[in-house]
Amino acid sequence: MKTTAIICEFNPLHSGHKKLLDYAKTFSDKVICIMSGNFTQRGLPACADKFSRATHAIKAGADMVVELPTVFATASAENFALGGVKIAQELNVDYLLFGSECGDIHQIKNFAESLDNVEINEKIAREVKNGVSYPKAVFLATRSKILESPNNVLAIEYVRAIQKLKSRIEPITLKRENNYNGEANAYASSNALRANKSLRSVYSYDYVRKDIDDEVENKFCSFATYFMSLASPHQLERIEGVNEGLENRIYNADKSMGYEAMISQIKTKRYTRLKLQRIVLNFLLSITKETAEKYKSLNPSIQVLAINSSSVSLLQYINDSNDEITLKADRLYYSLSGKKAPKKLIKIDV
């Protein structure tokens, strides 16, 4: 039996994701989704809770959905990929499938290997020292157009993680043929579906639309701003992602005008909006530098969120365990959404 893993967010699931799941079925017997939980890489709550999104994945063709622990799910591309590949390796999968704008696995592999070059790493370090963000520094050091597209960036990190872990998993990529912004395209991106309700009736599935919570993000942003007003520089400097005096910039930002205004005051060329959103969430969940390093050194916990009833044999690979940070994230999410989480994994007849 051949098994494929897809590392994902499904925030929300759309027809582009369905295309990926269908493609996986053409060369493997089972498809396992390794999905972020109630918070995503944007550093914000998901548009629907993790059990609902896992159910969407099963209905769209996945055989099992397991959770990517929050420490990895809300991290930079490098650590997001590392956590996902670690779980894929624990699940003994044969393939890792992901979308990319370039659609060429050989090009992705070659670029991933080039990032281990000493000279390139020295150039990256110089650019970061000059005040640009790490992704921008990599682009300036390599001048490769492959980095101009977000899914290419993640694809490269997936391959780097496979290489780093010396995994036998074979990476496979499916080309994304349009920008998924909706309206003039055959697909709409998750971002477009979150932002534009009118697109959902055309580009989203009925079973997805009914579960989208448009208020949970607003509630989170209000809460987060109040909570950040209590932070001291000493507390902030320990948080994952905070360095080079950023704690003072965060501390001095005016919190009275709301989340967007707070982020805008802190944002610089080096500290992008996404990075700052992740830092705010890290503070709320007490994800320190020490915590992040500890998680990277351990085998990640694996929680099954949903499974196709015909695929329960996959549970033999699961050593279910609780994760403290993820439990804390869940308590925060459900307190904001007012929804109760199921007490056990969801089995679905498809």
C-alpha positions as CSV (number, residue, x, y, z in Angstrom):
1,M,0.0,0.0,0.0
2,K,1.3,3.4,-1.0
3,T,0.5,6.5,1.1
4,T,0.7,10.2,0.4
5,A,0.9,13.0,2.9
6,I,-0.4,16.6,2.2
7,I,0.7,19.3,4.6
8,C,-2.1,21.8,4.6
9,E,-4.3,24.4,6.3
10,F,-7.6,24.2,4.4
11,N,-8.5,27.6,5.6
12,P,-11.0,27.1,4.0
13,L,-10.8,24.1,1.7
14,H,-11.6,24.9,-1.9
15,S,-11.5,23.4,-5.4
16,G,-7.8,23.8,-5.7
17,H,-7.3,21.6,-2.7
18,K,-9.7,19.1,-4.1
19,K,-7.6,19.0,-7.2
20,L,-4.6,18.2,-5.1
21,L,-6.4,15.4,-3.2
22,D,-7.7,13.9,-6.5
23,Y,-4.2,13.9,-7.9
24,A,-2.8,12.1,-4.9
25,K,-5.4,9.3,-5.5
26,T,-3.9,8.7,-8.9
27,F,-0.6,7.3,-7.6
28,S,-1.4,6.3,-4.0
29,D,-3.8,4.1,-2.1
30,K,-4.3,6.4,1.0
31,V,-4.0,10.1,1.5
32,I,-3.2,11.6,4.9
33,C,-3.6,15.3,5.5
34,I,-1.3,16.9,8.1
35,M,-3.4,20.0,8.9
36,S,-2.9,23.0,11.1
37,G,-5.3,23.2,14.0
38,N,-7.3,26.1,15.3
39,F,-4.6,28.7,14.5
40,T,-2.7,29.0,11.2
41,Q,0.6,30.3,9.8
42,R,-0.9,33.8,9.5
43,G,-0.8,33.9,13.3
44,L,-4.6,34.2,13.3
45,P,-7.4,31.8,14.1
46,A,-8.7,29.6,11.3
47,C,-12.0,30.5,9.7
48,A,-13.5,27.2,10.9
49,D,-12.4,25.0,13.8
50,K,-10.0,22.1,13.2
51,F,-12.6,19.3,13.5
52,S,-14.9,21.0,10.9
53,R,-12.0,21.6,8.5
54,A,-10.8,18.0,9.0
55,T,-14.3,16.8,8.1
56,H,-14.2,18.9,5.0
57,A,-11.0,17.2,4.0
58,I,-12.4,13.7,4.4
59,K,-15.5,14.7,2.4
60,A,-13.1,16.0,-0.3
61,G,-11.2,12.7,-0.5
62,A,-8.7,12.4,2.3
63,D,-8.5,9.2,4.2
64,M,-7.3,10.6,7.5
65,V,-6.5,14.0,8.9
66,V,-4.0,14.5,11.7
67,E,-3.1,17.8,13.4
68,L,0.1,19.7,12.9
69,P,1.0,20.9,16.4
70,T,0.4,24.6,17.0
71,V,4.1,25.4,17.5
72,F,4.8,24.3,14.0
73,A,1.4,25.3,12.4
74,T,2.0,29.0,13.4
75,A,5.7,29.1,12.6
76,S,7.8,30.4,9.7
77,A,7.8,28.4,6.4
78,E,11.0,26.6,7.5
79,N,9.6,25.3,10.8
80,F,6.1,24.8,9.4
81,A,7.6,22.4,6.8
82,L,9.9,20.8,9.3
83,G,7.0,19.9,11.7
84,G,4.9,18.6,8.8
85,V,7.7,16.4,7.4
86,K,8.5,15.0,10.8
87,I,4.9,13.9,11.2
88,A,4.8,12.5,7.7
89,Q,8.0,10.5,8.5
90,E,6.4,9.2,11.7
91,L,3.4,8.1,9.7
92,N,5.6,6.1,7.4
93,V,4.3,7.7,4.2
94,D,5.8,7.2,0.8
95,Y,5.1,10.5,-0.9
96,L,4.7,14.2,0.1
97,L,2.6,16.1,-2.3
98,F,2.4,19.9,-2.5
99,G,1.4,22.5,-5.0
100,S,3.9,25.0,-6.5
101,E,3.8,27.7,-9.1
102,C,6.8,26.3,-10.9
103,G,5.5,22.7,-11.0
104,D,9.1,21.4,-11.5
105,I,10.3,19.1,-8.7
106,H,13.8,19.0,-10.1
107,Q,14.1,22.8,-10.1
108,I,12.8,22.9,-6.5
109,K,15.2,20.2,-5.4
110,N,18.2,22.0,-7.0
111,F,17.3,25.3,-5.4
112,A,16.8,23.7,-2.0
113,E,20.3,22.1,-2.2
114,S,21.8,25.5,-3.3
115,L,20.7,27.1,0.0
116,D,23.3,24.9,1.8
117,N,26.0,26.7,-0.1
118,V,28.4,28.5,2.2
119,E,28.8,31.6,0.0
120,I,25.0,32.0,-0.5
121,N,24.4,31.7,3.3
122,E,27.0,34.4,3.9
123,K,25.2,36.7,1.4
124,I,21.9,35.9,3.2
125,A,23.4,36.8,6.6
126,R,24.7,40.1,5.2
127,E,21.3,41.1,3.8
128,V,19.6,40.2,7.1
129,K,22.1,42.3,8.9
130,N,21.3,45.2,6.6
131,G,17.7,45.1,7.8
132,V,15.7,43.1,5.4
133,S,13.5,40.1,6.2
134,Y,14.9,36.6,5.8
135,P,12.7,35.7,2.7
136,K,13.8,38.9,1.0
137,A,17.4,38.2,2.0
138,V,17.3,34.8,0.3
139,F,15.9,36.4,-2.8
140,L,18.6,39.1,-2.9
141,A,21.3,36.5,-2.3
142,T,20.1,34.2,-5.0
143,R,18.2,36.5,-7.4
144,S,16.0,33.5,-8.2
145,K,12.4,34.2,-9.5
146,I,11.3,31.0,-7.9
147,L,11.1,32.8,-4.6
148,E,8.6,35.3,-5.9
149,S,5.7,32.8,-5.5
150,P,4.6,31.8,-2.0
151,N,3.9,28.1,-2.8
152,N,7.3,27.7,-4.3
153,V,8.8,29.0,-1.0
154,L,6.9,26.3,1.0
155,A,7.8,23.7,-1.6
156,I,11.5,24.4,-1.2
157,E,11.2,24.2,2.6
158,Y,9.4,20.8,2.3
159,V,12.3,19.5,0.2
160,R,14.9,21.0,2.6
161,A,13.2,19.4,5.6
162,I,13.2,16.0,3.8
163,Q,16.9,16.5,3.1
164,K,17.6,17.6,6.6
165,L,15.9,14.6,8.2
166,K,17.4,12.2,5.6
167,S,13.9,10.9,5.0
168,R,13.1,8.3,2.3
169,I,9.9,10.3,1.5
170,E,9.6,11.2,-2.2
171,P,8.5,14.8,-2.8
172,I,6.0,15.4,-5.7
173,T,4.6,18.7,-6.8
174,L,1.5,19.7,-8.8
175,K,1.7,22.9,-10.8
176,R,-0.7,25.7,-9.8
177,E,-1.8,27.1,-13.1
178,N,-3.5,30.3,-12.0
179,N,-3.4,32.7,-9.1
180,Y,-6.7,31.4,-7.5
181,N,-8.0,34.9,-6.8
182,G,-11.5,34.0,-8.0
183,E,-13.9,35.7,-10.3
184,A,-12.0,35.3,-13.6
185,N,-10.4,32.1,-12.6
186,A,-11.5,28.5,-12.2
187,Y,-10.4,28.5,-8.6
188,A,-10.5,30.9,-5.7
189,S,-7.8,31.1,-3.0
190,S,-8.5,30.5,0.7
191,N,-7.6,34.2,1.2
192,A,-10.2,35.3,-1.3
193,L,-12.8,33.1,0.2
194,R,-12.2,34.4,3.7
195,A,-12.2,38.0,2.5
196,N,-15.1,37.9,0.0
197,K,-18.3,36.2,1.0
198,S,-19.8,36.7,-2.4
199,L,-17.2,34.3,-3.9
200,R,-18.2,31.5,-1.6
201,S,-21.4,30.7,-3.4
202,V,-19.4,30.1,-6.6
203,Y,-16.1,28.7,-5.5
204,S,-16.8,27.0,-2.2
205,Y,-18.6,23.8,-1.3
206,D,-21.9,23.8,0.7
207,Y,-20.3,21.7,3.5
208,V,-17.5,24.2,3.8
209,R,-19.6,27.4,3.7
210,K,-21.8,26.5,6.6
211,D,-18.9,26.1,9.0
212,I,-17.1,29.4,8.2
213,D,-17.0,31.7,11.2
214,D,-16.5,35.3,10.1
215,E,-16.3,36.7,13.6
216,V,-13.7,34.6,15.3
217,E,-10.8,36.5,13.8
218,N,-12.3,39.9,14.8
219,K,-12.8,38.7,18.4
220,F,-9.2,37.4,18.5
221,C,-7.7,40.7,17.3
222,S,-9.6,42.6,19.9
223,F,-8.5,40.2,22.7
224,A,-4.9,40.1,21.4
225,T,-4.6,43.9,21.5
226,Y,-5.8,44.1,25.1
227,F,-3.5,41.2,26.1
228,M,-0.5,42.8,24.4
229,S,-0.9,45.9,26.5
230,L,0.1,43.9,29.5
231,A,3.4,42.7,28.0
232,S,6.7,44.0,29.4
233,P,9.9,44.2,27.3
234,H,11.4,41.5,29.6
235,Q,8.6,39.1,28.8
236,L,8.6,39.9,25.1
237,E,12.3,39.3,24.6
238,R,11.9,35.6,25.5
239,I,9.2,35.1,22.8
240,E,9.9,33.1,19.7
241,G,10.6,35.5,16.8
242,V,11.6,38.5,18.9
243,N,15.2,39.7,18.5
244,E,17.4,42.8,18.1
245,G,15.4,45.0,20.4
246,L,12.0,44.3,18.7
247,E,10.6,43.9,22.2
248,N,10.9,47.6,22.8
249,R,9.2,48.5,19.5
250,I,6.3,46.2,20.4
251,Y,6.1,47.6,24.0
252,N,6.1,51.2,22.8
253,A,3.4,50.7,20.2
254,D,0.1,52.4,21.0
255,K,-2.5,49.6,21.7
256,S,-5.4,52.0,22.1
257,M,-6.3,52.1,18.4
258,G,-6.8,48.4,17.8
259,Y,-4.9,45.4,16.3
260,E,-4.3,46.8,12.8
261,A,-2.9,50.1,14.1
262,M,-0.7,48.2,16.6
263,I,0.8,46.0,13.9
264,S,1.3,48.9,11.5
265,Q,3.3,50.8,14.1
266,I,5.7,47.9,14.6
267,K,6.0,46.8,11.0
268,T,9.3,47.4,9.2
269,K,11.1,46.0,6.1
270,R,12.6,43.3,8.3
271,Y,9.6,42.6,10.5
272,T,6.7,41.8,8.1
273,R,3.0,41.8,9.0
274,L,2.9,38.0,9.0
275,K,6.0,37.7,11.3
276,L,4.5,40.2,13.7
277,Q,1.1,38.4,13.7
278,R,2.9,35.2,14.6
279,I,4.8,36.9,17.4
280,V,1.6,38.3,18.9
281,L,0.1,34.7,19.0
282,N,3.4,33.3,20.4
283,F,3.1,35.8,23.3
284,L,-0.5,34.8,23.9
285,L,0.4,31.1,23.9
286,S,3.7,31.5,25.8
287,I,5.7,30.1,22.9
288,T,9.2,31.1,23.8
289,K,12.5,30.6,21.9
290,E,13.2,27.8,24.3
291,T,9.9,26.2,23.7
292,A,10.3,26.4,19.9
293,E,13.8,24.8,20.1
294,K,12.5,22.0,22.3
295,Y,9.7,21.1,19.9
296,K,12.1,21.0,17.0
297,S,14.3,18.4,18.8
298,L,11.4,16.1,19.7
299,N,9.2,13.8,17.8
300,P,5.9,15.7,17.4
301,S,2.7,14.5,19.0
302,I,0.1,13.2,16.6
303,Q,-3.6,13.7,17.1
304,V,-6.1,12.3,14.7
305,L,-8.9,14.8,13.9
306,A,-11.0,12.8,11.4
307,I,-10.9,9.6,9.5
308,N,-12.8,7.9,6.7
309,S,-14.5,4.9,8.3
310,S,-13.1,2.7,5.5
311,S,-9.5,3.7,6.4
312,V,-9.4,2.9,10.2
313,S,-6.4,0.6,9.5
314,L,-4.3,3.8,9.3
315,L,-4.7,4.2,13.0
316,Q,-2.0,1.6,13.5
317,Y,0.6,4.3,12.8
318,I,-0.8,6.6,15.5
319,N,0.6,7.1,19.0
320,D,-1.9,9.6,20.1
321,S,-0.6,12.1,22.7
322,N,-1.6,15.5,24.0
323,D,0.3,18.7,23.2
324,E,0.3,21.4,25.9
325,I,0.6,24.4,23.5
326,T,-2.1,23.0,21.2
327,L,-4.4,22.5,24.2
328,K,-3.9,26.1,25.2
329,A,-4.6,27.3,21.6
330,D,-7.8,25.2,21.5
331,R,-9.0,26.7,24.8
332,L,-8.5,30.2,23.4
333,Y,-10.1,29.4,20.1
334,Y,-13.2,27.8,21.5
335,S,-13.6,30.6,24.1
336,L,-13.7,33.1,21.2
337,S,-16.0,31.0,18.9
338,G,-18.3,29.8,21.6
339,K,-18.3,26.3,19.9
340,K,-17.6,23.1,21.8
341,A,-15.0,20.7,20.4
342,P,-15.8,17.0,19.9
343,K,-14.3,14.8,22.7
344,K,-12.8,12.3,20.2
345,L,-11.8,11.9,16.6
346,I,-14.6,12.0,14.0
347,K,-15.3,8.9,11.9
348,I,-17.0,9.7,8.6
349,D,-18.7,7.4,6.1
350,V,-18.1,8.7,2.6
